[in-house]
């Protein structure tokens, strides 16, 4: 039965027809027809011997450039196959083991009656989905010249590749870097005024009433609070909304992939600017650059976001708790999907004691077709939540499908100009 499985449909038909013809011819005394039947039997039998008894002494060497590409880019693969001995076999068919996320499986054949040869095959793979993948092992099917028998083998070598989120270069950002005019803590102000300088600003919802500056309140005619400067802490927390039911769209064009790309861009920009960076998602802290240098931290952030997946969490409580565990002085950048009133309460807890609270809020319905969008009630609740973030002191930029990460990021600077 094991040998029967090596026969192709053609081989099985020839073998059965040959046996039947031989038996019938011998029964009627037709010896010439019996020889024809024996020939039909002999063809698949010789094919079986050829593909099963012949050793495929071959080597496979694969080179992938680059072995790590960004989402949407391509990888060039060069595979060298070499046969160093064995009986000639008519056809060798090869198929590369490739995950669906990298494209179609390359297939090719080598027609050679030589026992020694060398071939190099080049092909391209597309980074269609973020993640870690393995290319290989290469599958090979040996087939006799008449196509009556096959034997399947595979090489042992495989190559690991990675498709990382796209990181966009961001322009210098005054609000996060401290060069703006409305921050609680700015490096320029601290450097010239000292650690204990006290400034005055308007009251915001959630401010401690004990910080009310009554003299300025009487002078301005509106409630004013003290803004106590602290030594500048070049640190930032990036909060990524990873809840599956708060995003929409499929593949690289989905709102979640936009959010991951934005998180990668912000982390890269801030690490290159000398900031310490922490990342969190709906489950809590996912990366911290406190104990490593910027190069290691950048690599760690890329790998963390490459592996980032959506979860089934329903709120941002764990994320808010993780972000609130940091010491004061850190700027928080939240990249959010569809929001509810409960999300505003959790996010407001992360804002307390921070100099800046920035939010990129995605209009997730604009990332998908109309029939997959949320209900009108969800849209109204999302709009109310965005208004509440504004009222609670967050600087909010709304992102629609088709907006680029750099343009959305730069709109934070326009908020102050429009005020």
N, C-alpha and C positions, 0 to 999 in steps of 0.2 A: 504493500500500500504506500510505503514511503516513496518508492520509485515511481508508482503511478502518479503521485502528486507532482513529480518533476516533468511529466509529459504535458505538452500543450494540447489544445483541442485538435489541432492537426495531427499531432503524434498519436493521440488516442484513437482517432478515426482510422489512421493508417494501420495501427496495430490490430484493432478489432477486425477491420476489413481483410487484412492479411491472414489472420487466423481463420476466419470464416471461409475465405476463398481457398486456402490450403486444404482445410478439412473437406469441403465440398468437392474440390478437384480430385483429391485422393479417393473419395467415395465413388466417383464416377470414372476413375481410371484416367483422368486427364492430367498426365504428369507435367505437361508444359504449363498448364494453368497453375499447377501446384508450385512450380518454380516462381511464377509471378507473385503468388501469395506469399511465398517465403521472402521474396525481395521486399514486399511491402512491410513485412514484419521486421526485416533486418534494418530498414532505414531508421525507425524510431529507437530500436535497441542500440544501434551504433550511436545515435544522438545522445541517449542516456549515458552510455559509457563515456562519451566525449566530455559532457558537461559535469558529470559527477566524479569521475576518476582523475580529471586533470586539475592539478593544483594551480590556483591563481596567485602566483607570486608577484604581488603588486604593492606599490607604495603610493600614498596620497599626501601631498603637501599643499596646504591652503594658506593663502595670505590675504588678509582683509585690510583695506586702507580706506578710511581710518577705521580702527576697531571701535571707536566711539564717535557717533555722529549726533547732531541735533535733530529734533523732530522735523520731518519734512525733507531732510537731506538724503544723499545717497552714499552707499558704500560700494567700492569696487573690490570684487573678489577675483583672485587669480588662483586656480587650482591646477596643480601639476600632477599628472598620473603617469606612472612608469611601470611597465611590466618587464620583469627580469628573467622570466623563464616559463616553461610549461609547454604543453602541446598546443598547436594552433586551434583557436576557436573562431567560428565565423563572425559572430556579433557580440559585442559587449555593450550593454545599455546601462547608463549611469543616471542616477537621480540624487540630487542634493537634498538633504533634510533641512528644510527652512521653515521657521514659524510663519504662520499666516500673516502676522503683523509686519513681516519684512518683504512680502510679495509672493509671487508664484515660485514654485519649485523649479529650478533649472533642470532640464532633461536633455541628454545628448547621447549619441552612440558612436562607437569606434568600430569600423569595419576593417579588420586586418587578419590575415592568415599567418602573420609573423608571431613568433613566440616572444619577441623582444621589441618594444617600442616605447615611445615617450610622447605624451601629448600635454599641451597647456590650454586650458579653457578659461576664458574671462567672461564674467557676467556681473550684473549690477543688482543690488538689493536696495529697496526703499525703506527708509525709517518712517513707517506709517503710524506707529504707536509707540509711546514712551515706555521704556522698561529695559530689562536685561534678557538677552536671548542667547541661544546656542545654535550655531550653524554646524550641521553634521550630526552623525557620521554619514559619509557618502555611501549610497546603496548601489550595488552593481548586480546586474543580471546577465549571466552567461547563456548564450543561445547557440545551438548548433547551426551549420550553414543552411539546413533545410527547415529550420524553425519548428522542430518536432519536440524538443526538450529544453528545459531551462533550469538554471540553478541560481539561487539568490544568495548573495554575500553582502557584507558591509564592512567598511573600514572602521577602525577604532578611534581615529582622530576626530576631534571636534574643536570648534573655536568659539569662545565667548565674546559677545559684542554687547554694546550698550547704546540705547537711543535716549539721549538726555533732553530735557525741556529746552526750548529755545530761550536764550537770554539776550535781551535787547540792550544796547548801550543807552544809558539815560543821561540827559543833560544835568548840569549842576543844579541842585535843588535847594533853594534858599530856605524853604520852610523846615526841611529836615536837617539841613546842615547847620542851621542857626544863624544864617545871614539875613533872615527875614526880620520884620519889625514887630511881629505880634507874638513871638514865642515866649514861653515862661523862662526858658534858659537858652542863652545864645553864647557861643564861645567869644564873639567879639565884645559883647557887653561884659562878660565876666572878666575878660582879660584887662579891661580898662577901668572897671568899677570895683572889683573885689568881690569877695564871697558874701559879705553881709549887706550889700546894697539892697534897698527896698524900693520897688517900683509900684505904681498904681495902675490898675486896669479896671474895666467895667465888670460888674458882677455877672457870673454865668450860672445857669441852673446847676445845682450840685455843689457849688462852692461852700466852704465852711463859713458860717456866719461870724465865727470868731475872728475872721480875717477882714471884716468890714473896716474900712478906713473912714471914720465919721467926718473928719475935717474935709477930706476930698469929696465925700458924699454931699455935704452941705454946700460946698463950692460949685460942684458940677450939677447939682440938682437931680442926680441919679445915683443909685447904689454903686459904690466903688469898693474894691477889695485890695488888700496888700498882695503884692507878688514878690515873694522873697527869693532872690537869686541864690542858687547853689553852685558849687563848683561844677563846671560842665562835664557831664559824663557822656563820652562819645559812644553811646550804645543805642541799639534799636531792636525792637521786637516785631517780627513779621508774623501776623496771624492769618492763616489760610483757612477759609471756610471749606471743610472737606466733607460736608454732609451731602449725601447723594441726592436727597429729595429737594435740595435747594439749588440744584444746577440743571441745565437743560442742554440739548444738543448732543451730537455724536462725533467721535473721532477728534482730530486736531482742531476742528472748528467749534467744539463745544465750549461752554462757559467755564467748565472746570479746567480744561487745558489752557484757556486764557489766564485763569487765575494762577495756575502753576507757573506759567511763563512769566507772569508779573512778579510772583514771589522770587523766582530765580533771578530776574533782572534787578529787583530791589536789593536782594542779598549781595549780588555781585557788585553793584554800584556802591553800596555802603561799606563792604569789606575793602574795596579799593580806595575808599575815602578815609580809611582808618577807623571805622566803627567796629565795635563788638556787636555781633548779631546773634539773636536767638530766633528760632522758628518754632511755631506752634500750630497745631491743627485742632480739630474738634476733640481729639483725644488727649491733648496736652502738649508738653514740650517735645519737639522732635529733633532739634539740633541746637547746640550751644557752642559758640566759638570762644568761650571765656578762657579755656586752658590751652589753646593752640594758636599758632600764628595765622596770618591772613591767608596764606597759600593753602595750608591744611584745612582751614575753615571753609574756603571756597570749594575745595574738592568735596568736603563733607556735605556742604549744602547741595551741591549738584547731585551727589549720590542719594541723599535723602529725598530730594524732589523727584529724582528718577523713579524711586520706589513708591512715591506717594500715590495712595489710592483713596477713593471715596469710601466713606463708612456709613453706617446706619444710625449714627447719633441723631438725636432730635433737637438738641439745644447746644449752646456754646458755654455751658456752665464749666466744664472741665477746662476749656480753653481760657476762659476768663480767670479761673483760679490759678492756672499756670502762669498767665501773664502778670497777674497781680502779685505773684510771689517774688518778682524782681524788686530791686531797690529803686527808689525814686530817681528821676532824671532821665529815664529811657523814653525815647520816642516810640510810639506804637503805630504801625501801619497795618491796617486790617483790610484783607481782600475778601469781600463778602458776596454771597449769592443772594437768593430771595430771603427777605427778612420778615420777622414778626415782632410784635410788641415785646414779647419775652426776650428776644434777642437784644433789644435795646437795653434792657435792664442788665443783662450780662455784660454787654459791651461797655456800658457806663461804668461798671465796676473796674474795668481795666484802665479807664481814663483818669481816675483819681490819682493825683500826685504826679502826673506826667506833664512835661512841658508841651508836648504836641500829641494830638490824636488824629490820625489821618485814616480815611476810609475810601477805598476804591469799591464802590457798590455796583455790582453787575446787574444790568437789566436782562435777566436770564431769558425772558421771553423773546428777546430780539436775537438770540442765538439759535433758535429752532423754528421749525415750520409752525404755521398758525394752529394746526390741529393738535400740536403737542404742547401748546402753551398752558399756563396755569389758568385758574378760574378768575373771573372778575373780582371775587372776594379776596383772593390771594394778592391780586395786583393792588387793590385798595389798601390792604394791610401793609404791603411792602412800601407803598408811597407814604403812609403814615409813619412807618418806622424810619424812613429816610428823613422825614421832617423832624422827628424826635431826635435823631442823631445831630442834626443841625442845631437844634435848640439846646442840646446838652453839651455843646462845645466842640463837637467833632467837625473837622474840615472834610467835606464829602465831595467826591467826584463821581458822577454817575457814568458808567461805561455801557455802551451799546455794542451789539455785534458789528464787527467791521472796524471798530476803533483799535488803534495800535497801542501797545503798552507805552512807548515813549510819549505819544501825544496825551494820553490820559494822565501820565505822571506829571507832565509839564503844566497841566491845567491847575495843579495845586497852587502854583505861583500866581495864577490869575485870580485866585480867590481873594487875595489881599488887595489886588488892584481894583477889583470891582466893589470892594466894601466902601 
